[in-house]
Amino acid sequence: MRFIDQVDIEGKTLLIRVDFNVPLDGNVITDDNRIKAGVPTIRYCLEKGAAVVVMAHLGKPKGEVVDKFSLEPVAKRLGELLEMDVPLAPDCIGPEVEKMVSGLQPGKILMLENLRFHPEEQGKTPEERGDFGKKLASLADIYVNDAFGVAHRPNSSVVDVPYHAKECCIGFLLKMEWEHLGEYLKNPERPYLAISGGAKVSSKLGILNNLIGKVDHFIIGGAMANTFLLAKGKTVGKSLSEPDLVVTAKAIMDKAEAAGTKLHLPVDFVWGRDTEKAAGICGEDDVPDDAMLLDIGPKTIDEFVKVISASKTIVWNGPMGLFESPEFAEGSMAVCRAMADSEGTTIVGGGDTDAVVHKAKLENQFSFISTGGGSFLEFLEGKELPAFKALKENM
């Protein structure tokens, strides 16, 4: 991989793909972390005397111009962070955009309008994407990918632009993702622990199958643990589970035992008759018939914290329970605190997991927090992401 600080960019026009798909309340950005994460690469390029053209998407306009998905509030916020004017082009391709880019001076910046206003951006095939990527690439001397959040998507701005660009490289944000998730995890310090939670086993099968045998310990929590309880012959009351995956869960447990990966499952739970109020704590052998298992219990927390404290590399995706409710948040918070206190390398990814970390206000105490959701999951599944494939083939 070639990184932005290995490329001569002075006097060049750079086309930087960022992930600024931030949540909005009307025109108000409610969480600007993704924009802040992209600032270091942009600021570096501007200070090095490059003309910077930023491209991004926002929301799901489905290939049509939708006013509420305009990048105008994003351009405004980026300008505030950079302390300079960030004009927004009326489109991302076309004669007017080409004129604006050609007149862009070194040290200045322009943001293109929402890429997804064009259906070609999300075309499923090269034919559906057409020459959209070629038109984008023609705007600049160098293409810079700094958008891990869309690295798993075969979008035109991710996979086609590199093939038509004169030169390609990776920004600082994508470089950090590559180094932490790719290079470091090839040879992690041990004991190596993976923690997986969330609602469904089906959404984590790829991670389970890829990491079992590679990690020393695997903690499973959240509603996905219920399916493993069923596989052990336990009952889960009215809890969310996937009975059709019981055989799969048994196979995963057998695979872990054979591969030398120690699986850690909950032994007690905080349960409720609804999602509003906790009704009590139960063990795995005495789950009430009307119970919804909504968080891990105190014995499980103690066990999980011990495993975390003894580990040197920890990767976490997925909460331990219904953390959005204070009644069922302690399991996720305890895992978060234990990781924050760890002296090992701690890596977190996924929207809900990131939300837990920020809710606990411990985001500065982790080694690395990934900016990708789907990309993070696919990386842990061992898949080669389309963005990296395209960049490797065109550097």
C-alpha positions as CSV (number, residue, x, y, z in Angstrom):
1,M,0.0,0.0,0.0
2,R,1.2,3.5,-0.8
3,F,0.2,6.1,1.8
4,I,-0.4,9.8,1.4
5,D,2.8,10.8,3.2
6,Q,4.8,8.7,0.6
7,V,3.5,10.7,-2.4
8,D,4.6,14.0,-3.8
9,I,1.4,16.0,-3.7
10,E,2.6,19.6,-3.8
11,G,0.9,21.5,-6.6
12,K,-1.3,18.5,-7.5
13,T,-5.1,18.2,-7.5
14,L,-6.2,15.5,-5.1
15,L,-9.6,13.7,-5.2
16,I,-10.2,12.4,-1.7
17,R,-13.0,9.8,-1.0
18,V,-14.1,10.3,2.6
19,D,-16.9,8.8,4.6
20,F,-18.9,11.8,5.9
21,N,-22.2,10.0,6.1
22,V,-23.2,11.6,9.3
23,P,-26.6,11.6,11.1
24,L,-28.8,14.7,10.6
25,D,-31.7,16.2,12.4
26,G,-33.0,18.4,9.6
27,N,-29.9,20.4,8.7
28,V,-28.2,19.9,12.0
29,I,-25.4,17.3,12.3
30,T,-26.0,15.3,15.5
31,D,-22.7,13.4,15.4
32,D,-19.7,14.8,13.6
33,N,-17.1,12.2,14.5
34,R,-16.8,10.9,11.0
35,I,-16.0,14.4,9.7
36,K,-13.4,15.0,12.5
37,A,-11.8,11.6,11.6
38,G,-11.2,12.7,8.1
39,V,-9.7,16.1,8.9
40,P,-6.1,15.1,9.5
41,T,-5.7,13.8,5.9
42,I,-7.4,16.8,4.4
43,R,-5.4,19.3,6.5
44,Y,-2.1,17.6,5.7
45,C,-2.8,17.8,1.9
46,L,-3.8,21.5,2.1
47,E,-0.7,22.3,4.1
48,K,1.5,20.5,1.6
49,G,0.2,22.7,-1.1
50,A,-2.3,20.5,-2.8
51,A,-5.7,21.5,-4.2
52,V,-8.2,19.2,-2.5
53,V,-11.5,17.9,-4.0
54,V,-13.5,16.0,-1.4
55,M,-16.2,13.5,-2.5
56,A,-18.6,11.7,-0.2
57,H,-22.2,10.4,0.1
58,L,-25.0,11.1,2.5
59,G,-28.1,9.0,3.3
60,K,-29.9,6.9,0.7
61,P,-31.2,9.2,-2.1
62,K,-31.4,6.2,-4.4
63,G,-29.9,7.8,-7.4
64,E,-32.0,10.9,-7.3
65,V,-31.4,14.5,-6.2
66,V,-33.0,14.8,-2.8
67,D,-32.6,18.2,-1.1
68,K,-32.5,16.7,2.5
69,F,-29.4,14.6,1.5
70,S,-27.4,17.6,0.2
71,L,-23.9,17.7,1.6
72,E,-24.3,21.5,2.4
73,P,-24.3,21.1,6.2
74,V,-21.3,18.7,5.9
75,A,-19.3,21.2,3.9
76,K,-20.2,23.9,6.4
77,R,-19.1,21.8,9.4
78,L,-15.9,20.7,7.6
79,G,-15.1,24.4,7.0
80,E,-15.6,25.1,10.7
81,L,-13.1,22.4,11.6
82,L,-10.6,23.5,9.0
83,E,-11.2,27.2,9.7
84,M,-11.6,27.9,6.1
85,D,-14.3,28.2,3.4
86,V,-15.4,24.9,1.9
87,P,-17.5,25.6,-1.2
88,L,-20.0,22.9,-2.3
89,A,-20.1,22.1,-6.0
90,P,-23.6,21.8,-7.5
91,D,-22.9,18.3,-8.6
92,C,-20.0,15.8,-8.6
93,I,-19.4,15.5,-12.4
94,G,-20.2,17.7,-15.4
95,P,-18.8,20.9,-17.1
96,E,-19.5,23.2,-14.2
97,V,-17.8,21.0,-11.7
98,E,-14.8,20.5,-14.1
99,K,-14.5,24.3,-14.3
100,M,-14.6,24.7,-10.5
101,V,-11.9,22.1,-10.1
102,S,-9.7,23.5,-12.8
103,G,-9.7,26.8,-11.1
104,L,-8.9,25.4,-7.6
105,Q,-5.7,26.9,-6.3
106,P,-3.1,25.0,-4.2
107,G,-4.1,25.1,-0.5
108,K,-7.8,25.4,-1.4
109,I,-10.6,22.9,-1.1
110,L,-13.9,22.0,-2.9
111,M,-16.5,19.5,-1.8
112,L,-18.5,17.7,-4.5
113,E,-22.2,17.2,-4.1
114,N,-23.6,13.8,-2.9
115,L,-22.2,11.0,-5.0
116,R,-25.4,9.0,-4.5
117,F,-27.4,11.5,-6.4
118,H,-26.2,9.5,-9.4
119,P,-27.5,5.9,-9.6
120,E,-24.2,4.8,-11.2
121,E,-22.4,5.3,-7.9
122,Q,-24.1,2.2,-6.5
123,G,-24.5,0.2,-9.7
124,K,-24.2,-3.5,-9.0
125,T,-22.2,-4.2,-12.2
126,P,-19.6,-2.4,-14.2
127,E,-22.2,-1.9,-16.9
128,E,-24.6,-0.2,-14.4
129,R,-21.8,2.0,-13.1
130,G,-20.8,3.0,-16.6
131,D,-18.1,5.7,-17.0
132,F,-19.1,7.5,-13.7
133,G,-15.8,6.5,-12.1
134,K,-13.8,7.6,-15.1
135,K,-15.4,11.0,-15.0
136,L,-14.6,11.4,-11.3
137,A,-11.0,10.3,-11.8
138,S,-10.5,12.8,-14.6
139,L,-11.0,15.6,-12.1
140,A,-7.6,15.1,-10.4
141,D,-4.0,14.1,-10.6
142,I,-4.2,11.7,-7.6
143,Y,-7.0,9.6,-6.0
144,V,-6.8,9.3,-2.2
145,N,-9.1,6.8,-0.5
146,D,-9.7,7.7,3.2
147,A,-13.1,6.1,3.6
148,F,-13.0,2.8,5.5
149,G,-16.7,3.0,6.2
150,V,-17.4,2.2,2.5
151,A,-14.4,0.1,1.8
152,H,-16.6,-3.0,1.7
153,R,-18.9,-1.6,-0.9
154,P,-18.2,-2.0,-4.7
155,N,-19.3,1.6,-5.3
156,S,-17.9,3.5,-8.3
157,S,-16.0,6.0,-6.2
158,V,-14.4,3.1,-4.3
159,V,-13.6,0.5,-7.0
160,D,-13.8,2.2,-10.4
161,V,-12.0,5.5,-9.8
162,P,-8.6,3.8,-8.9
163,Y,-8.6,2.0,-12.3
164,H,-8.9,5.3,-14.1
165,A,-6.8,7.5,-11.8
166,K,-3.3,8.6,-12.8
167,E,-2.1,7.8,-9.3
168,C,-3.6,6.3,-6.1
169,C,-2.8,6.3,-2.4
170,I,-4.3,5.9,1.0
171,G,-5.1,8.6,3.5
172,F,-4.2,8.6,7.2
173,L,-7.5,7.3,8.4
174,L,-7.5,4.3,6.1
175,K,-3.9,3.7,6.9
176,M,-4.7,3.4,10.6
177,E,-7.5,0.9,9.8
178,W,-5.1,-1.1,7.6
179,E,-2.4,-1.2,10.2
180,H,-4.6,-2.1,13.1
181,L,-7.0,-4.5,11.5
182,G,-4.7,-5.9,8.8
183,E,-1.1,-5.8,9.7
184,Y,-1.3,-5.9,13.6
185,L,-3.8,-8.8,13.7
186,K,-1.6,-10.9,11.4
187,N,0.7,-11.4,14.4
188,P,-1.1,-10.3,17.5
189,E,0.3,-10.4,21.0
190,R,-1.2,-13.2,23.0
191,P,-3.5,-14.2,24.7
192,Y,-5.7,-13.0,21.8
193,L,-9.4,-12.4,22.7
194,A,-12.3,-11.8,20.4
195,I,-15.6,-10.5,21.9
196,S,-18.8,-10.7,19.9
197,G,-22.3,-9.7,20.9
198,G,-25.4,-8.3,19.3
199,A,-28.7,-9.8,18.3
200,K,-28.0,-12.7,15.8
201,V,-25.6,-15.5,15.3
202,S,-26.4,-15.4,11.6
203,S,-24.8,-12.0,11.3
204,K,-21.6,-13.1,13.0
205,L,-21.1,-16.6,11.4
206,G,-18.3,-15.2,9.2
207,I,-16.4,-13.8,12.2
208,L,-16.9,-16.9,14.3
209,N,-15.7,-19.3,11.6
210,N,-12.7,-17.1,10.6
211,L,-11.4,-16.3,14.1
212,I,-11.9,-19.6,15.8
213,G,-8.5,-21.2,15.8
214,K,-6.8,-17.9,15.4
215,V,-7.9,-16.4,18.8
216,D,-7.1,-18.0,22.2
217,H,-10.4,-16.9,23.7
218,F,-13.8,-16.0,22.3
219,I,-16.4,-14.3,24.5
220,I,-20.0,-14.5,23.2
221,G,-22.7,-12.3,24.7
222,G,-25.9,-10.4,23.7
223,A,-28.9,-12.2,22.2
224,M,-26.7,-14.2,19.9
225,A,-25.5,-16.2,23.1
226,N,-29.1,-17.4,23.5
227,T,-28.8,-19.7,20.4
228,F,-25.7,-21.2,22.0
229,L,-27.6,-21.8,25.2
230,L,-30.2,-23.7,23.1
231,A,-27.4,-25.7,21.6
232,K,-26.3,-26.7,25.2
233,G,-29.8,-27.9,25.9
234,K,-30.9,-24.9,28.0
235,T,-34.1,-22.9,27.7
236,V,-34.2,-19.1,27.0
237,G,-37.8,-18.3,27.8
238,K,-39.2,-15.7,25.4
239,S,-35.7,-14.3,24.5
240,L,-34.6,-13.5,21.0
241,S,-32.9,-16.6,19.5
242,E,-32.4,-18.5,16.3
243,P,-33.5,-22.1,16.8
244,D,-32.8,-22.9,13.2
245,L,-29.1,-22.3,13.9
246,V,-28.8,-24.6,16.9
247,V,-27.0,-27.2,14.8
248,T,-24.6,-24.5,13.5
249,A,-24.0,-23.3,17.0
250,K,-23.1,-26.9,18.1
251,A,-20.7,-27.2,15.2
252,I,-19.0,-23.9,16.2
253,M,-18.6,-25.1,19.8
254,D,-17.1,-28.4,18.5
255,K,-14.8,-26.5,16.1
256,A,-13.6,-24.2,18.9
257,E,-12.8,-27.2,21.2
258,A,-10.9,-28.9,18.4
259,A,-9.0,-25.8,17.4
260,G,-8.0,-24.8,21.0
261,T,-10.1,-21.7,21.2
262,K,-11.8,-21.3,24.6
263,L,-15.4,-20.2,24.2
264,H,-16.9,-18.2,27.0
265,L,-20.7,-18.1,27.2
266,P,-22.9,-16.3,29.8
267,V,-23.8,-18.3,32.9
268,D,-26.3,-15.8,34.3
269,F,-28.5,-13.0,33.1
270,V,-30.5,-9.9,33.9
271,W,-34.0,-10.6,32.6
272,G,-37.3,-8.8,32.2
273,R,-40.8,-9.5,31.0
274,D,-40.5,-6.6,28.7
275,T,-37.7,-4.3,27.5
276,E,-38.5,-1.5,29.9
277,K,-37.8,-2.9,33.3
278,A,-35.5,-5.6,34.8
279,A,-37.3,-8.3,36.7
280,G,-34.3,-10.0,38.3
281,I,-31.3,-12.2,37.8
282,C,-31.4,-15.8,36.7
283,G,-28.8,-18.5,36.0
284,E,-28.6,-20.5,32.8
285,D,-30.4,-23.4,34.4
286,D,-33.4,-21.5,35.9
287,V,-34.6,-19.1,33.1
288,P,-38.3,-18.3,33.7
289,D,-40.7,-19.3,31.0
290,D,-41.8,-15.7,30.5
291,A,-38.3,-14.2,30.6
292,M,-36.5,-12.1,28.1
293,L,-32.7,-12.4,28.7
294,L,-31.6,-8.8,28.1
295,D,-28.1,-8.5,29.6
296,I,-25.4,-10.7,31.1
297,G,-25.5,-11.2,34.9
298,P,-22.9,-10.4,37.6
299,K,-21.2,-13.8,37.6
300,T,-20.8,-13.6,33.9
301,I,-19.4,-10.1,34.1
302,D,-16.8,-11.3,36.7
303,E,-15.7,-14.1,34.4
304,F,-15.6,-12.0,31.3
305,V,-13.6,-9.2,33.0
306,K,-11.1,-11.8,34.2
307,V,-10.6,-13.0,30.6
308,I,-10.3,-9.4,29.3
309,S,-7.8,-8.5,32.0
310,A,-5.5,-11.4,31.2
311,S,-5.5,-10.8,27.4
312,K,-2.9,-8.9,25.4
313,T,-4.9,-8.3,22.2
314,I,-8.7,-7.7,22.3
315,V,-11.1,-7.1,19.4
316,W,-14.7,-6.3,20.3
317,N,-17.8,-6.1,18.1
318,G,-21.3,-6.2,19.5
319,P,-22.9,-5.2,22.9
320,M,-23.6,-7.7,25.7
321,G,-27.3,-6.7,26.0
322,L,-29.9,-4.1,25.4
323,F,-27.5,-1.3,26.4
324,E,-29.8,1.5,25.2
325,S,-31.8,0.9,28.3
326,P,-30.0,1.7,31.7
327,E,-31.7,-1.4,33.1
328,F,-29.8,-3.6,30.8
329,A,-26.6,-1.7,30.1
330,E,-24.2,-2.8,32.8
331,G,-22.9,-5.9,31.0
332,S,-21.8,-3.8,28.0
333,M,-20.4,-1.1,30.2
334,A,-18.5,-3.5,32.3
335,V,-16.8,-5.0,29.2
336,C,-16.1,-1.5,28.0
337,R,-14.5,-0.5,31.3
338,A,-12.4,-3.6,31.5
339,M,-11.1,-3.0,28.0
340,A,-10.4,0.6,28.8
341,D,-8.4,-0.5,31.8
342,S,-6.5,-3.2,29.8
343,E,-2.7,-2.7,29.2
344,G,-3.1,-4.7,26.0
345,T,-4.1,-3.6,22.5
346,T,-7.8,-2.9,22.4
347,I,-9.7,-2.6,19.1
348,V,-13.4,-1.8,18.7
349,G,-15.6,-1.7,15.7
350,G,-19.3,-1.5,14.7
351,G,-21.9,1.2,15.3
352,D,-23.5,-0.2,18.4
353,T,-20.2,-1.0,20.0
354,D,-18.9,2.4,19.2
355,A,-22.0,3.8,20.8
356,V,-21.3,1.9,24.0
357,V,-17.8,3.3,24.1
358,H,-18.9,6.9,23.6
359,K,-21.8,6.4,26.1
360,A,-19.2,5.3,28.7
361,K,-17.0,8.3,27.6
362,L,-14.0,6.0,27.3
363,E,-13.2,6.5,23.7
364,N,-9.8,8.0,24.5
365,Q,-8.7,4.9,26.4
366,F,-8.8,2.4,23.5
367,S,-5.9,1.6,21.2
368,F,-8.1,2.0,18.1
369,I,-11.8,2.5,17.3
370,S,-12.6,1.6,13.8
371,T,-14.7,4.0,11.7
372,G,-16.3,1.1,9.7
373,G,-19.3,-1.0,10.5
374,G,-19.8,-3.4,7.6
375,S,-16.2,-3.0,6.6
376,F,-15.0,-3.9,10.1
377,L,-17.2,-7.0,10.1
378,E,-16.0,-8.2,6.7
379,F,-12.4,-7.5,7.7
380,L,-12.8,-9.8,10.7
381,E,-14.5,-12.3,8.5
382,G,-11.2,-12.5,6.6
383,K,-12.6,-11.1,3.4
384,E,-10.6,-8.9,1.1
385,L,-12.4,-5.5,0.9
386,P,-13.1,-4.2,-2.6
387,A,-11.4,-0.9,-1.8
388,F,-8.1,-2.5,-0.9
389,K,-8.3,-4.8,-3.9
390,A,-8.8,-1.9,-6.2
391,L,-6.0,0.1,-4.7
392,K,-3.5,-2.8,-4.7
393,E,-4.2,-3.4,-8.3
394,N,-3.6,0.2,-9.3
395,M,-0.7,1.4,-7.2
